[in-house]
Amino acid sequence: MDLHSEMILEEYREALPVFERMQVQVMQTLREALERNGLIVTAVDSRIKTEESLAGKLALKGTKYASLSDITDILGARIITFYTDDVDRIAAMAEQLFEIDWSNSVDKRKLHQLDSFGYNSLHYICRLPGCDYRFELQLRTTLQHAWAAINHDTGYKSGVEIPREYLRRINRLAGLLELADDEFSRIRTEINDYRRRVQQLVQNGKLDDVLLDGDTFRSYLQAKPFDTLNKRIAAINQAEIQDVPLISYLRILKELGCRTLGDVNRLRDKYEDDAYRLARHQLGNTDLDIISSAIGLQNICIVCILSQGGGKIGLLRFFDALNGHNSSNEDLAELTFKQASSLPFMKQ
């Protein structure tokens, strides 16, 4: 190694504590910004180039650099995303956080080379405010990262010639992964559009146009459709209502014949008075001062099952679906059947 490269190495040794502080600040800044912007990623990591690695780089092209500050990847940070469009979102975020050296940054996604999929990263050369040294920020998707790792493992791009048969198969797989990467992002966009349409339909009261599924049921629950019934029930004992998730009722509502949110609304309207009467039998002789926000929907389902002749067996299946199979469900079904036995909706 020549004297010039040795001088750069010595500068590296002296500046190493600076890069270590930079690494801490960069990682903290990135993680806080990702959380603040609600961006979920696969990984955020960083590394400082070792002296051995830097020496190898200088041996190859040391004359290219006048000083250590000319080397832009002593500190490297990397963010791996789930989706291709998140790369652009994080890039926009990075542009607000750091000073970008545009002349040395490169978007390899725009090169469109036949075999470039695993190397389609976005590379920003960045600088922290008030810092003399720059660092590299690499953004890529999980599939791009996996492909690059596989290529490295197989020796592809190592300079060793690979028979055309294997090269062709590798490039075919790269194309498939690139299509998958794009399709995942497209599907996410379409799902988000679907959710927005559903929310609009729910807000406009067009519930018969909305099929009942996990997403639509969550949107429906945001409007608190069982809140009025729950408050009526709570008033029996002047009880406090404790919020609990209701998503577990989705499967049960489907088994009761609900196919749209309109069906759920009609089920509620049909049985809510009887559900309230059942609650009076359940709570009237107790001093319970806390009830679950599931009680209204639970009693609607119970009334529906019993009014359709489901009996104790129907109740047992209901409680098994809610609580999982256990022996206490039989006692609960027996008690509930007894509480409801004198009410007019019962089919004897």
Salt bridges, closest charged atoms under 4 A:
GLU10 OE1 - ARG13 NH1 2.77
ASP45 OD2 - ARG78 NH2 3.38
GLU51 OE2 - ARG13 NH2 2.76
ASP73 OD2 - LYS49 NZ 3.58
ASP73 OD1 - LYS57 NZ 2.86
ASP85 OD1 - ARG89 NH1 3.69
ASP85 OD1 - ARG188 NH2 2.83
ASP86 OD1 - ARG89 NH1 2.75
ASP86 OD1 - ARG188 NH2 2.95
ASP88 OD1 - ARG109 NH2 2.98
GLU99 OE2 - ARG127 NE 3.86
ASP101 OD2 - ARG134 NH1 2.51
ASP107 OD1 - ARG109 NE 2.77
ASP115 OD2 - LYS157 NZ 3.13
GLU136 OE2 - HIS123 ND1 3.30
GLU165 OE2 - ARG169 NH1 3.59
GLU183 OE1 - ARG186 NH1 2.55
ASP193 OD1 - ARG196 NH2 2.38
ASP208 OD1 - ARG266 NH2 2.78
ASP215 OD2 - ARG195 NE 3.02
ASP227 OD2 - LYS231 NZ 3.40
GLU255 OE2 - ARG251 NE 3.22
ASP263 OD1 - ARG266 NH2 2.83
ASP269 OD1 - ARG268 NH2 3.05
ASP273 OD1 - ARG232 NH1 3.16
ASP274 OD1 - ARG277 NH1 2.68
ASP320 OD2 - HIS325 ND1 3.13
GLU334 OE1 - LYS312 NZ 3.27
